[in-house]
Amino acid sequence: MGKKLLVAEDSATMRQLIVAALSRIPDLEIVECQSGFEALKAIPRVRFDMVLTDINMPDINGLELIGFLKSNPDTRNIPIVIITTESSKRDQVKGLALGASEYLIKPFSPERLQELVSRHLQIQLPQ
């Protein structure tokens, strides 16, 4: 049975980069959402194993999305990676304090993203 990953990112280009980087990981199903609101609608319908989210998105931002996930007993244990251009220490501390597992600053290497996702989902990357 494959793992399910939600990508909440308002930039279509960045979503494509993320999906392309993660296409190497076997048995990974990726659901793309272009806003926090869209992500909130998808979460109750699918049992996600991991969430990647941007911070700066229209309507519901990534920090609000994390707050929702961590306050819900059904989703509080899902690993969350913030992928953002917000590189200040204050933003990183806030994101991790809200419950994010990792904080990845754009631009990032595809290998770094693959390593984070495969580690949290406990999937072996192909050589």
HUMOMO-V840096 format. One record per residue. N is the residue number from 1. PSI is psi in radians with two decimals (none if undefined). OMEGA is omega in whole degrees, -180 to 180 (none if undefined). D_LAST is the distance of its C-alpha to the last C-alpha in whole Angstrom. Layout:
BEGIN
N & PSI & OMEGA & D_LAST
N & PSI & OMEGA & D_LAST
END
This chain:
BEGIN
1 & 2.29 & -177 & 21
2 & 2.92 & 177 & 19
3 & 2.61 & 180 & 19
4 & 2.29 & -177 & 22
5 & 2.32 & 177 & 21
6 & 2.27 & 175 & 25
7 & 1.99 & 177 & 24
8 & 1.85 & -175 & 28
9 & 2.19 & -176 & 28
10 & -0.31 & 179 & 31
11 & 2.05 & 179 & 30
12 & -0.67 & 180 & 29
13 & -0.79 & 180 & 27
14 & -0.68 & 176 & 25
15 & -0.75 & 179 & 24
16 & -0.73 & 179 & 23
17 & -0.75 & -180 & 20
18 & -0.84 & -179 & 19
19 & -0.74 & 179 & 19
20 & -0.75 & 180 & 17
21 & -0.64 & -176 & 15
22 & -0.07 & -179 & 14
23 & -0.30 & 177 & 14
24 & -0.35 & -175 & 10
25 & 2.13 & -177 & 11
26 & 2.60 & 175 & 12
27 & 0.70 & 178 & 15
28 & 2.09 & 177 & 16
29 & 2.19 & -176 & 20
30 & 2.23 & 175 & 21
31 & 2.19 & -178 & 25
32 & 2.35 & 175 & 26
33 & 2.44 & -177 & 30
34 & 0.14 & 175 & 31
35 & 2.84 & 176 & 34
36 & -0.62 & 179 & 34
37 & -0.78 & 178 & 37
38 & -0.69 & 179 & 35
39 & -0.75 & 179 & 32
40 & -0.57 & 177 & 35
41 & -0.56 & -177 & 36
42 & -0.56 & -172 & 33
43 & -0.77 & -180 & 32
44 & -0.36 & -175 & 35
45 & -0.39 & -176 & 34
46 & 2.48 & 177 & 30
47 & 1.71 & -178 & 28
48 & 2.52 & 178 & 26
49 & -0.30 & -179 & 23
50 & 2.65 & 178 & 23
51 & 2.33 & 170 & 24
52 & 2.28 & -179 & 24
53 & 2.50 & 170 & 27
54 & 2.85 & 174 & 29
55 & -0.93 & -174 & 32
56 & 1.75 & 177 & 34
57 & 2.70 & 176 & 35
58 & 2.88 & -178 & 38
59 & -1.61 & -178 & 40
60 & 2.12 & -178 & 38
61 & 3.02 & -176 & 36
62 & -0.60 & 180 & 33
63 & -0.67 & 176 & 34
64 & -0.67 & 178 & 37
65 & -0.77 & 178 & 34
66 & -0.77 & 179 & 33
67 & -0.75 & 178 & 36
68 & -0.85 & -178 & 37
69 & -0.75 & -176 & 33
70 & -0.35 & 180 & 34
71 & -0.15 & -178 & 38
72 & 2.15 & -178 & 37
73 & -0.52 & -178 & 36
74 & -0.37 & -174 & 34
75 & 0.00 & -172 & 32
76 & -0.39 & -177 & 32
77 & 0.08 & 179 & 29
78 & 2.22 & 176 & 27
79 & 2.43 & -179 & 24
80 & 2.30 & 175 & 25
81 & 2.18 & 174 & 24
82 & 2.23 & 175 & 26
83 & 1.96 & -170 & 25
84 & 2.86 & 172 & 28
85 & -0.18 & -179 & 30
86 & 1.80 & -171 & 32
87 & 0.07 & -179 & 31
88 & 2.64 & 179 & 34
89 & -0.66 & -179 & 34
90 & -0.78 & 179 & 37
91 & -0.71 & 180 & 35
92 & -0.80 & 180 & 32
93 & -0.75 & -179 & 34
94 & -0.80 & -179 & 35
95 & -0.77 & -180 & 32
96 & -0.62 & 179 & 31
97 & -0.57 & 178 & 34
98 & -0.31 & 177 & 34
99 & 0.07 & 177 & 31
100 & 2.52 & 179 & 28
101 & -0.58 & -176 & 25
102 & 2.78 & 179 & 24
103 & 1.91 & -176 & 25
104 & 2.16 & -176 & 23
105 & 2.30 & 175 & 25
106 & 2.51 & -8 & 25
107 & 2.66 & -178 & 24
108 & 2.84 & 177 & 20
109 & 2.51 & 177 & 17
110 & -0.62 & -179 & 15
111 & -0.69 & 179 & 12
112 & -0.77 & 179 & 15
113 & -0.77 & 179 & 16
114 & -0.74 & -179 & 12
115 & -0.79 & 180 & 12
116 & -0.86 & -176 & 16
117 & -0.80 & -178 & 16
118 & -0.62 & 179 & 13
119 & -0.82 & -178 & 15
120 & -0.56 & 180 & 18
121 & -0.06 & -179 & 17
122 & 0.89 & 177 & 15
123 & 2.33 & 178 & 12
124 & 2.22 & 176 & 9
125 & 2.45 & 176 & 6
126 & 2.58 & 180 & 4
127 & none & none & 0
END
